[in-house]
């Protein structure tokens, strides 16, 4: 699987994004075991034309061969409709 990290505006507008294998390929998901904690860092550079505003930072995982995103699993074990997780919001201001 691959991981994506995006800065997203309203709708589907992406102002920054990076897709990669976990730890740049050093930690493939096929080696993960239940309970493992994998640290993975992504550097997101906003496009120069990003207007001032508030944006969501989202992450998710997808099958690299089909580009199908994995759905989030709720605490009770059921699949949700969501295929990404909102990490936080950022505010962009003019310099």
C-alpha positions as a Markdown table, in Angstrom:
| # | Residue | x | y | z |
|---|---|---|---|---|
| 1 | Unk | 0.0 | 0.0 | 0.0 |
| 2 | Unk | 0.9 | 3.6 | -0.5 |
| 3 | Unk | 0.2 | 6.6 | 1.8 |
| 4 | Unk | -1.0 | 10.0 | 0.7 |
| 5 | Unk | -0.9 | 13.3 | 2.6 |
| 6 | Unk | -2.8 | 16.3 | 1.1 |
| 7 | Unk | -3.6 | 19.9 | 1.9 |
| 8 | Unk | -7.1 | 20.2 | 0.5 |
| 9 | Unk | -9.4 | 23.1 | 0.0 |
| 10 | Unk | -13.1 | 23.1 | -0.7 |
| 11 | Unk | -14.2 | 20.3 | -3.0 |
| 12 | Unk | -11.3 | 18.4 | -4.5 |
| 13 | Unk | -8.8 | 21.2 | -4.8 |
| 14 | Unk | -5.3 | 20.0 | -3.7 |
| 15 | Unk | -2.9 | 22.8 | -2.7 |
| 16 | Unk | -0.1 | 20.4 | -1.7 |
| 17 | Unk | 0.3 | 16.6 | -1.7 |
| 18 | Unk | 2.8 | 13.8 | -1.5 |
| 19 | Unk | 2.3 | 10.1 | -2.1 |
| 20 | Unk | 4.8 | 7.5 | -1.0 |
| 21 | Unk | 5.4 | 4.0 | 0.4 |
| 22 | Unk | 5.7 | 4.1 | 4.1 |
| 23 | Unk | 9.1 | 5.4 | 5.2 |
| 24 | Unk | 10.0 | 5.8 | 1.5 |
| 25 | Unk | 9.8 | 2.0 | 1.0 |
| 26 | Unk | 11.7 | 1.0 | 4.2 |
| 27 | Unk | 8.5 | -0.1 | 6.0 |
| 28 | Unk | 6.2 | -1.9 | 3.5 |
| 29 | Unk | 2.8 | -2.5 | 4.9 |
| 30 | Unk | 3.2 | -6.3 | 4.1 |
| 31 | Unk | 5.7 | -6.4 | 7.1 |
| 32 | Unk | 3.4 | -4.6 | 9.6 |
| 33 | Unk | 2.1 | -6.6 | 12.5 |
| 34 | Unk | -0.9 | -5.8 | 14.8 |
| 35 | Unk | 0.3 | -3.3 | 17.4 |
| 36 | Unk | 3.2 | -1.9 | 15.3 |
| 37 | Unk | 3.7 | 1.8 | 15.4 |
| 38 | Unk | 5.1 | 3.2 | 12.2 |
| 39 | Unk | 6.4 | 6.7 | 12.1 |
| 40 | Unk | 6.1 | 8.2 | 8.6 |
| 41 | Unk | 7.0 | 11.8 | 7.7 |
| 42 | Unk | 5.7 | 13.8 | 4.7 |
| 43 | Unk | 6.8 | 17.3 | 3.7 |
| 44 | Unk | 4.0 | 19.3 | 2.1 |
| 45 | Unk | 4.8 | 22.4 | 0.1 |
| 46 | Unk | 1.9 | 24.6 | -0.8 |
| 47 | Unk | 1.5 | 25.6 | -4.4 |
| 48 | Unk | 2.6 | 29.2 | -5.0 |
| 49 | Unk | -0.9 | 30.2 | -6.0 |
| 50 | Unk | -2.5 | 29.0 | -2.8 |
| 51 | Unk | -4.9 | 31.7 | -1.7 |
| 52 | Unk | -5.2 | 32.8 | 2.0 |
| 53 | Unk | -7.6 | 30.7 | 3.9 |
| 54 | Unk | -8.1 | 27.6 | 6.0 |
| 55 | Unk | -7.3 | 24.2 | 4.7 |
| 56 | Unk | -7.6 | 20.5 | 5.8 |
| 57 | Unk | -4.5 | 18.3 | 6.1 |
| 58 | Unk | -5.6 | 14.7 | 5.3 |
| 59 | Unk | -3.9 | 11.3 | 5.1 |
| 60 | Unk | -5.0 | 8.0 | 3.8 |
| 61 | Unk | -3.8 | 4.7 | 2.4 |
| 62 | Unk | -4.4 | 3.1 | -1.0 |
| 63 | Unk | -3.6 | 0.0 | -3.1 |
| 64 | Unk | -0.8 | 1.1 | -5.4 |
| 65 | Unk | -1.9 | -1.3 | -8.2 |
| 66 | Unk | -5.6 | -0.2 | -8.3 |
| 67 | Unk | -5.4 | 3.3 | -6.7 |
| 68 | Unk | -8.3 | 2.2 | -4.5 |
| 69 | Unk | -8.3 | 3.9 | -1.1 |
| 70 | Unk | -8.8 | 1.9 | 2.0 |
| 71 | Unk | -11.8 | 2.7 | 4.1 |
| 72 | Unk | -11.5 | 3.8 | 7.8 |
| 73 | Unk | -12.6 | 1.3 | 10.4 |
| 74 | Unk | -14.7 | 2.5 | 13.3 |
| 75 | Unk | -13.8 | 1.7 | 16.9 |
| 76 | Unk | -16.6 | -1.0 | 16.9 |
| 77 | Unk | -14.9 | -2.7 | 13.9 |
| 78 | Unk | -17.4 | -1.7 | 11.1 |
| 79 | Unk | -16.2 | -0.1 | 7.9 |
| 80 | Unk | -17.1 | 3.6 | 7.5 |
| 81 | Unk | -17.7 | 5.6 | 4.3 |
| 82 | Unk | -14.5 | 7.6 | 4.9 |
| 83 | Unk | -11.4 | 6.8 | 2.9 |
| 84 | Unk | -9.1 | 9.4 | 4.5 |
| 85 | Unk | -8.5 | 10.9 | 7.9 |
| 86 | Unk | -8.4 | 14.7 | 8.6 |
| 87 | Unk | -5.3 | 15.3 | 10.7 |
| 88 | Unk | -5.7 | 19.0 | 11.3 |
| 89 | Unk | -6.4 | 22.4 | 9.7 |
| 90 | Unk | -3.9 | 25.0 | 8.7 |
| 91 | Unk | -4.3 | 28.7 | 8.0 |
| 92 | Unk | -2.5 | 30.3 | 5.1 |
| 93 | Unk | -1.9 | 34.0 | 5.3 |
| 94 | Unk | -0.2 | 36.5 | 3.0 |
| 95 | Unk | 3.4 | 37.2 | 3.8 |
